[in-house]
Amino acid sequence: MSDKLIQYSDALRDFVKIHEQIMAKKQKDILEGKYINVFTLWNEFTGITEPIHSRILQFILSPHTMHGQENRFINLLLKRINVNYGENDEWISTAETGRVDVMLKRYNPHSVIIIENKSNWAGDQPNQLYRYWFENIHRSDNDLLPEFYSKHQEYKIVYLVPNKYKKYF
């Protein structure tokens, strides 16, 4: 066998091995339910739309609703998006108010988290995220500077999508 044929054969064997590893991981993830999107299921089987999804998110993230988990869910979100928080911070949550799908506000220290919910693959409006920032987060010329956000991580816009392929524009 020629050297090139052996190299191609080795490369093909490596490719097959890597492909098998990827497929095994994907199968494991499927069995663990990592690809289930509850919002997609609700929409497909019940016709529940994006505004209802936003209200459900707001319910889950509100500490004083009947789920009885107090700040547990909102604290998990804040941890995930790297927002400093105290275990018993007082947050106010709204859904579908104005143009914002879900908004979380805290007054001490001042914080705003906006969740733009695209769970149904809804299209983006021109300058949508900028408008949300300007109308709900922008407070002074200081927040026009990039270093402001490296020091103040309490202002965020979360772009919530059904999977990583949905991008904002």
Phi and psi in radians as a Rosetta constraint file:
Dihedral C 1 N 2 CA 2 C 2 CIRCULARHARMONIC -1.309 0.35
Dihedral N 2 CA 2 C 2 N 3 CIRCULARHARMONIC 2.784 0.35
Dihedral C 2 N 3 CA 3 C 3 CIRCULARHARMONIC -1.032 0.35
Dihedral N 3 CA 3 C 3 N 4 CIRCULARHARMONIC -0.699 0.35
Dihedral C 3 N 4 CA 4 C 4 CIRCULARHARMONIC -1.153 0.35
Dihedral N 4 CA 4 C 4 N 5 CIRCULARHARMONIC -0.695 0.35
Dihedral C 4 N 5 CA 5 C 5 CIRCULARHARMONIC -1.134 0.35
Dihedral N 5 CA 5 C 5 N 6 CIRCULARHARMONIC -0.675 0.35
Dihedral C 5 N 6 CA 6 C 6 CIRCULARHARMONIC -1.156 0.35
Dihedral N 6 CA 6 C 6 N 7 CIRCULARHARMONIC -0.750 0.35
Dihedral C 6 N 7 CA 7 C 7 CIRCULARHARMONIC -1.074 0.35
Dihedral N 7 CA 7 C 7 N 8 CIRCULARHARMONIC -0.781 0.35
Dihedral C 7 N 8 CA 8 C 8 CIRCULARHARMONIC -1.126 0.35
Dihedral N 8 CA 8 C 8 N 9 CIRCULARHARMONIC -0.688 0.35
Dihedral C 8 N 9 CA 9 C 9 CIRCULARHARMONIC -1.127 0.35
Dihedral N 9 CA 9 C 9 N 10 CIRCULARHARMONIC -0.744 0.35
Dihedral C 9 N 10 CA 10 C 10 CIRCULARHARMONIC -1.112 0.35
Dihedral N 10 CA 10 C 10 N 11 CIRCULARHARMONIC -0.756 0.35
Dihedral C 10 N 11 CA 11 C 11 CIRCULARHARMONIC -1.108 0.35
Dihedral N 11 CA 11 C 11 N 12 CIRCULARHARMONIC -0.725 0.35
Dihedral C 11 N 12 CA 12 C 12 CIRCULARHARMONIC -1.133 0.35
Dihedral N 12 CA 12 C 12 N 13 CIRCULARHARMONIC -0.721 0.35
Dihedral C 12 N 13 CA 13 C 13 CIRCULARHARMONIC -1.080 0.35
Dihedral N 13 CA 13 C 13 N 14 CIRCULARHARMONIC -0.746 0.35
Dihedral C 13 N 14 CA 14 C 14 CIRCULARHARMONIC -1.090 0.35
Dihedral N 14 CA 14 C 14 N 15 CIRCULARHARMONIC -0.738 0.35
Dihedral C 14 N 15 CA 15 C 15 CIRCULARHARMONIC -1.069 0.35
Dihedral N 15 CA 15 C 15 N 16 CIRCULARHARMONIC -0.803 0.35
Dihedral C 15 N 16 CA 16 C 16 CIRCULARHARMONIC -1.086 0.35
Dihedral N 16 CA 16 C 16 N 17 CIRCULARHARMONIC -0.719 0.35
Dihedral C 16 N 17 CA 17 C 17 CIRCULARHARMONIC -1.102 0.35
Dihedral N 17 CA 17 C 17 N 18 CIRCULARHARMONIC -0.806 0.35
Dihedral C 17 N 18 CA 18 C 18 CIRCULARHARMONIC -1.097 0.35
Dihedral N 18 CA 18 C 18 N 19 CIRCULARHARMONIC -0.753 0.35
Dihedral C 18 N 19 CA 19 C 19 CIRCULARHARMONIC -1.059 0.35
Dihedral N 19 CA 19 C 19 N 20 CIRCULARHARMONIC -0.749 0.35
Dihedral C 19 N 20 CA 20 C 20 CIRCULARHARMONIC -1.102 0.35
Dihedral N 20 CA 20 C 20 N 21 CIRCULARHARMONIC -0.690 0.35
Dihedral C 20 N 21 CA 21 C 21 CIRCULARHARMONIC -1.123 0.35
Dihedral N 21 CA 21 C 21 N 22 CIRCULARHARMONIC -0.747 0.35
Dihedral C 21 N 22 CA 22 C 22 CIRCULARHARMONIC -1.095 0.35
Dihedral N 22 CA 22 C 22 N 23 CIRCULARHARMONIC -0.797 0.35
Dihedral C 22 N 23 CA 23 C 23 CIRCULARHARMONIC -1.152 0.35
Dihedral N 23 CA 23 C 23 N 24 CIRCULARHARMONIC -0.652 0.35
Dihedral C 23 N 24 CA 24 C 24 CIRCULARHARMONIC -1.130 0.35
Dihedral N 24 CA 24 C 24 N 25 CIRCULARHARMONIC -0.741 0.35
Dihedral C 24 N 25 CA 25 C 25 CIRCULARHARMONIC -1.125 0.35
Dihedral N 25 CA 25 C 25 N 26 CIRCULARHARMONIC -0.745 0.35
Dihedral C 25 N 26 CA 26 C 26 CIRCULARHARMONIC -1.075 0.35
Dihedral N 26 CA 26 C 26 N 27 CIRCULARHARMONIC -0.755 0.35
Dihedral C 26 N 27 CA 27 C 27 CIRCULARHARMONIC -1.099 0.35
Dihedral N 27 CA 27 C 27 N 28 CIRCULARHARMONIC -0.718 0.35
Dihedral C 27 N 28 CA 28 C 28 CIRCULARHARMONIC -1.085 0.35
Dihedral N 28 CA 28 C 28 N 29 CIRCULARHARMONIC -0.775 0.35
Dihedral C 28 N 29 CA 29 C 29 CIRCULARHARMONIC -1.092 0.35
Dihedral N 29 CA 29 C 29 N 30 CIRCULARHARMONIC -0.685 0.35
Dihedral C 29 N 30 CA 30 C 30 CIRCULARHARMONIC -1.088 0.35
Dihedral N 30 CA 30 C 30 N 31 CIRCULARHARMONIC -0.804 0.35
Dihedral C 30 N 31 CA 31 C 31 CIRCULARHARMONIC -1.107 0.35
Dihedral N 31 CA 31 C 31 N 32 CIRCULARHARMONIC -0.518 0.35
Dihedral C 31 N 32 CA 32 C 32 CIRCULARHARMONIC -1.520 0.35
Dihedral N 32 CA 32 C 32 N 33 CIRCULARHARMONIC -0.005 0.35
Dihedral C 32 N 33 CA 33 C 33 CIRCULARHARMONIC 1.347 0.35
Dihedral N 33 CA 33 C 33 N 34 CIRCULARHARMONIC 0.394 0.35
Dihedral C 33 N 34 CA 34 C 34 CIRCULARHARMONIC -1.275 0.35
Dihedral N 34 CA 34 C 34 N 35 CIRCULARHARMONIC -0.243 0.35
Dihedral C 34 N 35 CA 35 C 35 CIRCULARHARMONIC -1.797 0.35
Dihedral N 35 CA 35 C 35 N 36 CIRCULARHARMONIC 0.059 0.35
Dihedral C 35 N 36 CA 36 C 36 CIRCULARHARMONIC -1.341 0.35
Dihedral N 36 CA 36 C 36 N 37 CIRCULARHARMONIC 2.240 0.35
Dihedral C 36 N 37 CA 37 C 37 CIRCULARHARMONIC -2.048 0.35
Dihedral N 37 CA 37 C 37 N 38 CIRCULARHARMONIC 1.837 0.35
Dihedral C 37 N 38 CA 38 C 38 CIRCULARHARMONIC -1.008 0.35
Dihedral N 38 CA 38 C 38 N 39 CIRCULARHARMONIC -0.675 0.35
Dihedral C 38 N 39 CA 39 C 39 CIRCULARHARMONIC -1.138 0.35
Dihedral N 39 CA 39 C 39 N 40 CIRCULARHARMONIC -0.686 0.35
Dihedral C 39 N 40 CA 40 C 40 CIRCULARHARMONIC -1.121 0.35
Dihedral N 40 CA 40 C 40 N 41 CIRCULARHARMONIC -0.737 0.35
Dihedral C 40 N 41 CA 41 C 41 CIRCULARHARMONIC -1.084 0.35
Dihedral N 41 CA 41 C 41 N 42 CIRCULARHARMONIC -0.812 0.35
Dihedral C 41 N 42 CA 42 C 42 CIRCULARHARMONIC -1.030 0.35
Dihedral N 42 CA 42 C 42 N 43 CIRCULARHARMONIC -0.780 0.35
Dihedral C 42 N 43 CA 43 C 43 CIRCULARHARMONIC -1.126 0.35
Dihedral N 43 CA 43 C 43 N 44 CIRCULARHARMONIC -0.777 0.35
Dihedral C 43 N 44 CA 44 C 44 CIRCULARHARMONIC -1.149 0.35
Dihedral N 44 CA 44 C 44 N 45 CIRCULARHARMONIC -0.720 0.35
Dihedral C 44 N 45 CA 45 C 45 CIRCULARHARMONIC -1.694 0.35
Dihedral N 45 CA 45 C 45 N 46 CIRCULARHARMONIC -0.357 0.35
Dihedral C 45 N 46 CA 46 C 46 CIRCULARHARMONIC -2.144 0.35
Dihedral N 46 CA 46 C 46 N 47 CIRCULARHARMONIC -0.219 0.35
Dihedral C 46 N 47 CA 47 C 47 CIRCULARHARMONIC 1.367 0.35
Dihedral N 47 CA 47 C 47 N 48 CIRCULARHARMONIC 0.198 0.35
Dihedral C 47 N 48 CA 48 C 48 CIRCULARHARMONIC -1.139 0.35
Dihedral N 48 CA 48 C 48 N 49 CIRCULARHARMONIC 2.272 0.35
Dihedral C 48 N 49 CA 49 C 49 CIRCULARHARMONIC -1.728 0.35
Dihedral N 49 CA 49 C 49 N 50 CIRCULARHARMONIC 3.065 0.35
Dihedral C 49 N 50 CA 50 C 50 CIRCULARHARMONIC -0.985 0.35
Dihedral N 50 CA 50 C 50 N 51 CIRCULARHARMONIC -0.741 0.35
Dihedral C 50 N 51 CA 51 C 51 CIRCULARHARMONIC -1.052 0.35
Dihedral N 51 CA 51 C 51 N 52 CIRCULARHARMONIC -0.605 0.35
Dihedral C 51 N 52 CA 52 C 52 CIRCULARHARMONIC -1.199 0.35
Dihedral N 52 CA 52 C 52 N 53 CIRCULARHARMONIC -0.703 0.35
Dihedral C 52 N 53 CA 53 C 53 CIRCULARHARMONIC -0.995 0.35
Dihedral N 53 CA 53 C 53 N 54 CIRCULARHARMONIC -0.745 0.35
Dihedral C 53 N 54 CA 54 C 54 CIRCULARHARMONIC -1.093 0.35
Dihedral N 54 CA 54 C 54 N 55 CIRCULARHARMONIC -0.712 0.35
Dihedral C 54 N 55 CA 55 C 55 CIRCULARHARMONIC -1.172 0.35
Dihedral N 55 CA 55 C 55 N 56 CIRCULARHARMONIC -0.617 0.35
Dihedral C 55 N 56 CA 56 C 56 CIRCULARHARMONIC -1.147 0.35
Dihedral N 56 CA 56 C 56 N 57 CIRCULARHARMONIC -0.780 0.35
Dihedral C 56 N 57 CA 57 C 57 CIRCULARHARMONIC -1.029 0.35
Dihedral N 57 CA 57 C 57 N 58 CIRCULARHARMONIC -0.784 0.35
Dihedral C 57 N 58 CA 58 C 58 CIRCULARHARMONIC -1.059 0.35
Dihedral N 58 CA 58 C 58 N 59 CIRCULARHARMONIC -0.733 0.35
Dihedral C 58 N 59 CA 59 C 59 CIRCULARHARMONIC -1.045 0.35
Dihedral N 59 CA 59 C 59 N 60 CIRCULARHARMONIC -0.822 0.35
Dihedral C 59 N 60 CA 60 C 60 CIRCULARHARMONIC -1.116 0.35
Dihedral N 60 CA 60 C 60 N 61 CIRCULARHARMONIC -0.682 0.35
Dihedral C 60 N 61 CA 61 C 61 CIRCULARHARMONIC -1.458 0.35
Dihedral N 61 CA 61 C 61 N 62 CIRCULARHARMONIC -0.179 0.35
Dihedral C 61 N 62 CA 62 C 62 CIRCULARHARMONIC -1.414 0.35
Dihedral N 62 CA 62 C 62 N 63 CIRCULARHARMONIC 2.243 0.35
Dihedral C 62 N 63 CA 63 C 63 CIRCULARHARMONIC -1.306 0.35
Dihedral N 63 CA 63 C 63 N 64 CIRCULARHARMONIC -0.307 0.35
Dihedral C 63 N 64 CA 64 C 64 CIRCULARHARMONIC -1.919 0.35
Dihedral N 64 CA 64 C 64 N 65 CIRCULARHARMONIC 0.553 0.35
Dihedral C 64 N 65 CA 65 C 65 CIRCULARHARMONIC -1.779 0.35
Dihedral N 65 CA 65 C 65 N 66 CIRCULARHARMONIC 3.099 0.35
Dihedral C 65 N 66 CA 66 C 66 CIRCULARHARMONIC -1.269 0.35
Dihedral N 66 CA 66 C 66 N 67 CIRCULARHARMONIC -0.040 0.35
Dihedral C 66 N 67 CA 67 C 67 CIRCULARHARMONIC -1.186 0.35
Dihedral N 67 CA 67 C 67 N 68 CIRCULARHARMONIC -0.333 0.35
Dihedral C 67 N 68 CA 68 C 68 CIRCULARHARMONIC 1.274 0.35
Dihedral N 68 CA 68 C 68 N 69 CIRCULARHARMONIC 0.188 0.35
Dihedral C 68 N 69 CA 69 C 69 CIRCULARHARMONIC -1.645 0.35
Dihedral N 69 CA 69 C 69 N 70 CIRCULARHARMONIC 0.071 0.35
Dihedral C 69 N 70 CA 70 C 70 CIRCULARHARMONIC 0.875 0.35
Dihedral N 70 CA 70 C 70 N 71 CIRCULARHARMONIC -2.193 0.35
Dihedral C 70 N 71 CA 71 C 71 CIRCULARHARMONIC -1.540 0.35
Dihedral N 71 CA 71 C 71 N 72 CIRCULARHARMONIC 0.101 0.35
Dihedral C 71 N 72 CA 72 C 72 CIRCULARHARMONIC -0.991 0.35
Dihedral N 72 CA 72 C 72 N 73 CIRCULARHARMONIC -0.831 0.35
Dihedral C 72 N 73 CA 73 C 73 CIRCULARHARMONIC -1.250 0.35
Dihedral N 73 CA 73 C 73 N 74 CIRCULARHARMONIC -0.756 0.35
Dihedral C 73 N 74 CA 74 C 74 CIRCULARHARMONIC -1.148 0.35
Dihedral N 74 CA 74 C 74 N 75 CIRCULARHARMONIC -0.650 0.35
Dihedral C 74 N 75 CA 75 C 75 CIRCULARHARMONIC -1.133 0.35
Dihedral N 75 CA 75 C 75 N 76 CIRCULARHARMONIC -0.641 0.35
Dihedral C 75 N 76 CA 76 C 76 CIRCULARHARMONIC -1.092 0.35
Dihedral N 76 CA 76 C 76 N 77 CIRCULARHARMONIC -0.753 0.35
Dihedral C 76 N 77 CA 77 C 77 CIRCULARHARMONIC -1.097 0.35
Dihedral N 77 CA 77 C 77 N 78 CIRCULARHARMONIC -0.841 0.35
Dihedral C 77 N 78 CA 78 C 78 CIRCULARHARMONIC -1.049 0.35
Dihedral N 78 CA 78 C 78 N 79 CIRCULARHARMONIC -0.705 0.35
Dihedral C 78 N 79 CA 79 C 79 CIRCULARHARMONIC -1.090 0.35
Dihedral N 79 CA 79 C 79 N 80 CIRCULARHARMONIC -0.772 0.35
Dihedral C 79 N 80 CA 80 C 80 CIRCULARHARMONIC -1.087 0.35
Dihedral N 80 CA 80 C 80 N 81 CIRCULARHARMONIC -0.613 0.35
Dihedral C 80 N 81 CA 81 C 81 CIRCULARHARMONIC -1.760 0.35
Dihedral N 81 CA 81 C 81 N 82 CIRCULARHARMONIC 0.233 0.35
Dihedral C 81 N 82 CA 82 C 82 CIRCULARHARMONIC 1.068 0.35
Dihedral N 82 CA 82 C 82 N 83 CIRCULARHARMONIC 0.837 0.35
Dihedral C 82 N 83 CA 83 C 83 CIRCULARHARMONIC -1.858 0.35
Dihedral N 83 CA 83 C 83 N 84 CIRCULARHARMONIC 2.269 0.35
Dihedral C 83 N 84 CA 84 C 84 CIRCULARHARMONIC -1.178 0.35
Dihedral N 84 CA 84 C 84 N 85 CIRCULARHARMONIC 2.379 0.35
Dihedral C 84 N 85 CA 85 C 85 CIRCULARHARMONIC -2.661 0.35
Dihedral N 85 CA 85 C 85 N 86 CIRCULARHARMONIC 2.741 0.35
Dihedral C 85 N 86 CA 86 C 86 CIRCULARHARMONIC -1.787 0.35
Dihedral N 86 CA 86 C 86 N 87 CIRCULARHARMONIC 2.603 0.35
Dihedral C 86 N 87 CA 87 C 87 CIRCULARHARMONIC -0.930 0.35
Dihedral N 87 CA 87 C 87 N 88 CIRCULARHARMONIC -0.580 0.35
Dihedral C 87 N 88 CA 88 C 88 CIRCULARHARMONIC -2.017 0.35
Dihedral N 88 CA 88 C 88 N 89 CIRCULARHARMONIC 0.433 0.35
Dihedral C 88 N 89 CA 89 C 89 CIRCULARHARMONIC -1.007 0.35
Dihedral N 89 CA 89 C 89 N 90 CIRCULARHARMONIC 2.593 0.35
Dihedral C 89 N 90 CA 90 C 90 CIRCULARHARMONIC -1.706 0.35
Dihedral N 90 CA 90 C 90 N 91 CIRCULARHARMONIC 1.963 0.35
Dihedral C 90 N 91 CA 91 C 91 CIRCULARHARMONIC -1.950 0.35
Dihedral N 91 CA 91 C 91 N 92 CIRCULARHARMONIC 2.526 0.35
Dihedral C 91 N 92 CA 92 C 92 CIRCULARHARMONIC -1.929 0.35
Dihedral N 92 CA 92 C 92 N 93 CIRCULARHARMONIC 2.272 0.35
Dihedral C 92 N 93 CA 93 C 93 CIRCULARHARMONIC -2.096 0.35
Dihedral N 93 CA 93 C 93 N 94 CIRCULARHARMONIC 2.475 0.35
Dihedral C 93 N 94 CA 94 C 94 CIRCULARHARMONIC -2.318 0.35
Dihedral N 94 CA 94 C 94 N 95 CIRCULARHARMONIC 2.730 0.35
Dihedral C 94 N 95 CA 95 C 95 CIRCULARHARMONIC -2.329 0.35
Dihedral N 95 CA 95 C 95 N 96 CIRCULARHARMONIC 2.409 0.35
Dihedral C 95 N 96 CA 96 C 96 CIRCULARHARMONIC 0.936 0.35
Dihedral N 96 CA 96 C 96 N 97 CIRCULARHARMONIC 0.728 0.35
Dihedral C 96 N 97 CA 97 C 97 CIRCULARHARMONIC -1.822 0.35
Dihedral N 97 CA 97 C 97 N 98 CIRCULARHARMONIC 2.179 0.35
Dihedral C 97 N 98 CA 98 C 98 CIRCULARHARMONIC 1.134 0.35
Dihedral N 98 CA 98 C 98 N 99 CIRCULARHARMONIC -2.300 0.35
Dihedral C 98 N 99 CA 99 C 99 CIRCULARHARMONIC -1.752 0.35
Dihedral N 99 CA 99 C 99 N 100 CIRCULARHARMONIC -0.076 0.35
Dihedral C 99 N 100 CA 100 C 100 CIRCULARHARMONIC -1.526 0.35
Dihedral N 100 CA 100 C 100 N 101 CIRCULARHARMONIC 2.299 0.35
Dihedral C 100 N 101 CA 101 C 101 CIRCULARHARMONIC -1.167 0.35
Dihedral N 101 CA 101 C 101 N 102 CIRCULARHARMONIC -1.015 0.35
Dihedral C 101 N 102 CA 102 C 102 CIRCULARHARMONIC -2.410 0.35
Dihedral N 102 CA 102 C 102 N 103 CIRCULARHARMONIC 2.331 0.35
Dihedral C 102 N 103 CA 103 C 103 CIRCULARHARMONIC -2.293 0.35
Dihedral N 103 CA 103 C 103 N 104 CIRCULARHARMONIC 2.348 0.35
Dihedral C 103 N 104 CA 104 C 104 CIRCULARHARMONIC -2.002 0.35
Dihedral N 104 CA 104 C 104 N 105 CIRCULARHARMONIC 2.249 0.35
Dihedral C 104 N 105 CA 105 C 105 CIRCULARHARMONIC -2.224 0.35
Dihedral N 105 CA 105 C 105 N 106 CIRCULARHARMONIC 2.481 0.35
Dihedral C 105 N 106 CA 106 C 106 CIRCULARHARMONIC -2.316 0.35
Dihedral N 106 CA 106 C 106 N 107 CIRCULARHARMONIC 2.388 0.35
Dihedral C 106 N 107 CA 107 C 107 CIRCULARHARMONIC -1.620 0.35
Dihedral N 107 CA 107 C 107 N 108 CIRCULARHARMONIC -0.408 0.35
Dihedral C 107 N 108 CA 108 C 108 CIRCULARHARMONIC -2.448 0.35
Dihedral N 108 CA 108 C 108 N 109 CIRCULARHARMONIC 1.814 0.35
Dihedral C 108 N 109 CA 109 C 109 CIRCULARHARMONIC -1.271 0.35
Dihedral N 109 CA 109 C 109 N 110 CIRCULARHARMONIC 2.685 0.35
Dihedral C 109 N 110 CA 110 C 110 CIRCULARHARMONIC -1.049 0.35
Dihedral N 110 CA 110 C 110 N 111 CIRCULARHARMONIC 2.268 0.35
Dihedral C 110 N 111 CA 111 C 111 CIRCULARHARMONIC -2.619 0.35
Dihedral N 111 CA 111 C 111 N 112 CIRCULARHARMONIC 2.547 0.35
Dihedral C 111 N 112 CA 112 C 112 CIRCULARHARMONIC -2.431 0.35
Dihedral N 112 CA 112 C 112 N 113 CIRCULARHARMONIC 2.229 0.35
Dihedral C 112 N 113 CA 113 C 113 CIRCULARHARMONIC -2.116 0.35
Dihedral N 113 CA 113 C 113 N 114 CIRCULARHARMONIC 2.120 0.35
Dihedral C 113 N 114 CA 114 C 114 CIRCULARHARMONIC -1.898 0.35
Dihedral N 114 CA 114 C 114 N 115 CIRCULARHARMONIC 2.296 0.35
Dihedral C 114 N 115 CA 115 C 115 CIRCULARHARMONIC -1.934 0.35
Dihedral N 115 CA 115 C 115 N 116 CIRCULARHARMONIC 1.986 0.35
Dihedral C 115 N 116 CA 116 C 116 CIRCULARHARMONIC -1.618 0.35
Dihedral N 116 CA 116 C 116 N 117 CIRCULARHARMONIC 1.916 0.35
Dihedral C 116 N 117 CA 117 C 117 CIRCULARHARMONIC -1.605 0.35
Dihedral N 117 CA 117 C 117 N 118 CIRCULARHARMONIC 1.963 0.35
Dihedral C 117 N 118 CA 118 C 118 CIRCULARHARMONIC -2.035 0.35
Dihedral N 118 CA 118 C 118 N 119 CIRCULARHARMONIC 0.676 0.35
Dihedral C 118 N 119 CA 119 C 119 CIRCULARHARMONIC -1.084 0.35
Dihedral N 119 CA 119 C 119 N 120 CIRCULARHARMONIC -0.412 0.35
Dihedral C 119 N 120 CA 120 C 120 CIRCULARHARMONIC -1.827 0.35
Dihedral N 120 CA 120 C 120 N 121 CIRCULARHARMONIC 0.378 0.35
Dihedral C 120 N 121 CA 121 C 121 CIRCULARHARMONIC 1.107 0.35
Dihedral N 121 CA 121 C 121 N 122 CIRCULARHARMONIC 0.495 0.35
Dihedral C 121 N 122 CA 122 C 122 CIRCULARHARMONIC -1.059 0.35
Dihedral N 122 CA 122 C 122 N 123 CIRCULARHARMONIC 2.623 0.35
Dihedral C 122 N 123 CA 123 C 123 CIRCULARHARMONIC -1.313 0.35
Dihedral N 123 CA 123 C 123 N 124 CIRCULARHARMONIC 2.867 0.35
Dihedral C 123 N 124 CA 124 C 124 CIRCULARHARMONIC -1.634 0.35
Dihedral N 124 CA 124 C 124 N 125 CIRCULARHARMONIC 2.557 0.35
Dihedral C 124 N 125 CA 125 C 125 CIRCULARHARMONIC -1.547 0.35
Dihedral N 125 CA 125 C 125 N 126 CIRCULARHARMONIC 2.647 0.35
Dihedral C 125 N 126 CA 126 C 126 CIRCULARHARMONIC -0.985 0.35
Dihedral N 126 CA 126 C 126 N 127 CIRCULARHARMONIC 2.314 0.35
Dihedral C 126 N 127 CA 127 C 127 CIRCULARHARMONIC 0.973 0.35
Dihedral N 127 CA 127 C 127 N 128 CIRCULARHARMONIC 0.447 0.35
Dihedral C 127 N 128 CA 128 C 128 CIRCULARHARMONIC -0.999 0.35
Dihedral N 128 CA 128 C 128 N 129 CIRCULARHARMONIC -0.911 0.35
Dihedral C 128 N 129 CA 129 C 129 CIRCULARHARMONIC -1.188 0.35
Dihedral N 129 CA 129 C 129 N 130 CIRCULARHARMONIC -0.647 0.35
Dihedral C 129 N 130 CA 130 C 130 CIRCULARHARMONIC -1.069 0.35
Dihedral N 130 CA 130 C 130 N 131 CIRCULARHARMONIC -0.797 0.35
Dihedral C 130 N 131 CA 131 C 131 CIRCULARHARMONIC -1.041 0.35
Dihedral N 131 CA 131 C 131 N 132 CIRCULARHARMONIC -0.739 0.35
Dihedral C 131 N 132 CA 132 C 132 CIRCULARHARMONIC -1.086 0.35
Dihedral N 132 CA 132 C 132 N 133 CIRCULARHARMONIC -0.758 0.35
Dihedral C 132 N 133 CA 133 C 133 CIRCULARHARMONIC -1.083 0.35
Dihedral N 133 CA 133 C 133 N 134 CIRCULARHARMONIC -0.867 0.35
Dihedral C 133 N 134 CA 134 C 134 CIRCULARHARMONIC -1.082 0.35
Dihedral N 134 CA 134 C 134 N 135 CIRCULARHARMONIC -0.750 0.35
Dihedral C 134 N 135 CA 135 C 135 CIRCULARHARMONIC -1.365 0.35
Dihedral N 135 CA 135 C 135 N 136 CIRCULARHARMONIC -0.428 0.35
Dihedral C 135 N 136 CA 136 C 136 CIRCULARHARMONIC -2.153 0.35
Dihedral N 136 CA 136 C 136 N 137 CIRCULARHARMONIC -0.345 0.35
Dihedral C 136 N 137 CA 137 C 137 CIRCULARHARMONIC -2.020 0.35
Dihedral N 137 CA 137 C 137 N 138 CIRCULARHARMONIC -0.771 0.35
Dihedral C 137 N 138 CA 138 C 138 CIRCULARHARMONIC -0.990 0.35
Dihedral N 138 CA 138 C 138 N 139 CIRCULARHARMONIC 2.179 0.35
Dihedral C 138 N 139 CA 139 C 139 CIRCULARHARMONIC -2.216 0.35
Dihedral N 139 CA 139 C 139 N 140 CIRCULARHARMONIC -0.499 0.35
Dihedral C 139 N 140 CA 140 C 140 CIRCULARHARMONIC -2.740 0.35
Dihedral N 140 CA 140 C 140 N 141 CIRCULARHARMONIC 3.001 0.35
Dihedral C 140 N 141 CA 141 C 141 CIRCULARHARMONIC -1.149 0.35
Dihedral N 141 CA 141 C 141 N 142 CIRCULARHARMONIC -0.356 0.35
Dihedral C 141 N 142 CA 142 C 142 CIRCULARHARMONIC -1.043 0.35
Dihedral N 142 CA 142 C 142 N 143 CIRCULARHARMONIC -0.598 0.35
Dihedral C 142 N 143 CA 143 C 143 CIRCULARHARMONIC -1.414 0.35
Dihedral N 143 CA 143 C 143 N 144 CIRCULARHARMONIC 0.145 0.35
Dihedral C 143 N 144 CA 144 C 144 CIRCULARHARMONIC -1.503 0.35
Dihedral N 144 CA 144 C 144 N 145 CIRCULARHARMONIC -0.201 0.35
Dihedral C 144 N 145 CA 145 C 145 CIRCULARHARMONIC -1.672 0.35
Dihedral N 145 CA 145 C 145 N 146 CIRCULARHARMONIC 2.382 0.35
Dihedral C 145 N 146 CA 146 C 146 CIRCULARHARMONIC -0.990 0.35
Dihedral N 146 CA 146 C 146 N 147 CIRCULARHARMONIC -0.613 0.35
Dihedral C 146 N 147 CA 147 C 147 CIRCULARHARMONIC -1.165 0.35
Dihedral N 147 CA 147 C 147 N 148 CIRCULARHARMONIC -0.381 0.35
Dihedral C 147 N 148 CA 148 C 148 CIRCULARHARMONIC -1.007 0.35
Dihedral N 148 CA 148 C 148 N 149 CIRCULARHARMONIC -0.767 0.35
Dihedral C 148 N 149 CA 149 C 149 CIRCULARHARMONIC -1.361 0.35
Dihedral N 149 CA 149 C 149 N 150 CIRCULARHARMONIC -0.350 0.35
Dihedral C 149 N 150 CA 150 C 150 CIRCULARHARMONIC -1.300 0.35
Dihedral N 150 CA 150 C 150 N 151 CIRCULARHARMONIC -0.445 0.35
Dihedral C 150 N 151 CA 151 C 151 CIRCULARHARMONIC -1.619 0.35
Dihedral N 151 CA 151 C 151 N 152 CIRCULARHARMONIC -0.548 0.35
Dihedral C 151 N 152 CA 152 C 152 CIRCULARHARMONIC -2.016 0.35
Dihedral N 152 CA 152 C 152 N 153 CIRCULARHARMONIC 1.635 0.35
Dihedral C 152 N 153 CA 153 C 153 CIRCULARHARMONIC -1.622 0.35
Dihedral N 153 CA 153 C 153 N 154 CIRCULARHARMONIC 0.291 0.35
Dihedral C 153 N 154 CA 154 C 154 CIRCULARHARMONIC -1.578 0.35
Dihedral N 154 CA 154 C 154 N 155 CIRCULARHARMONIC 0.081 0.35
Dihedral C 154 N 155 CA 155 C 155 CIRCULARHARMONIC -2.098 0.35
Dihedral N 155 CA 155 C 155 N 156 CIRCULARHARMONIC 2.066 0.35
Dihedral C 155 N 156 CA 156 C 156 CIRCULARHARMONIC -2.519 0.35
Dihedral N 156 CA 156 C 156 N 157 CIRCULARHARMONIC 2.643 0.35
Dihedral C 156 N 157 CA 157 C 157 CIRCULARHARMONIC -2.101 0.35
Dihedral N 157 CA 157 C 157 N 158 CIRCULARHARMONIC 2.120 0.35
Dihedral C 157 N 158 CA 158 C 158 CIRCULARHARMONIC -1.774 0.35
Dihedral N 158 CA 158 C 158 N 159 CIRCULARHARMONIC 2.172 0.35
Dihedral C 158 N 159 CA 159 C 159 CIRCULARHARMONIC -1.741 0.35
Dihedral N 159 CA 159 C 159 N 160 CIRCULARHARMONIC 1.721 0.35
Dihedral C 159 N 160 CA 160 C 160 CIRCULARHARMONIC -1.604 0.35
Dihedral N 160 CA 160 C 160 N 161 CIRCULARHARMONIC 2.016 0.35
Dihedral C 160 N 161 CA 161 C 161 CIRCULARHARMONIC -2.212 0.35
Dihedral N 161 CA 161 C 161 N 162 CIRCULARHARMONIC 2.780 0.35
Dihedral C 161 N 162 CA 162 C 162 CIRCULARHARMONIC -1.173 0.35
Dihedral N 162 CA 162 C 162 N 163 CIRCULARHARMONIC -0.527 0.35
Dihedral C 162 N 163 CA 163 C 163 CIRCULARHARMONIC -2.752 0.35
Dihedral N 163 CA 163 C 163 N 164 CIRCULARHARMONIC 3.020 0.35
Dihedral C 163 N 164 CA 164 C 164 CIRCULARHARMONIC -1.197 0.35
Dihedral N 164 CA 164 C 164 N 165 CIRCULARHARMONIC -0.156 0.35
Dihedral C 164 N 165 CA 165 C 165 CIRCULARHARMONIC -1.447 0.35
Dihedral N 165 CA 165 C 165 N 166 CIRCULARHARMONIC -0.289 0.35
Dihedral C 165 N 166 CA 166 C 166 CIRCULARHARMONIC -1.397 0.35
Dihedral N 166 CA 166 C 166 N 167 CIRCULARHARMONIC 2.066 0.35
Dihedral C 166 N 167 CA 167 C 167 CIRCULARHARMONIC -2.040 0.35
Dihedral N 167 CA 167 C 167 N 168 CIRCULARHARMONIC 2.613 0.35
Dihedral C 167 N 168 CA 168 C 168 CIRCULARHARMONIC -1.458 0.35
Dihedral N 168 CA 168 C 168 N 169 CIRCULARHARMONIC 2.777 0.35
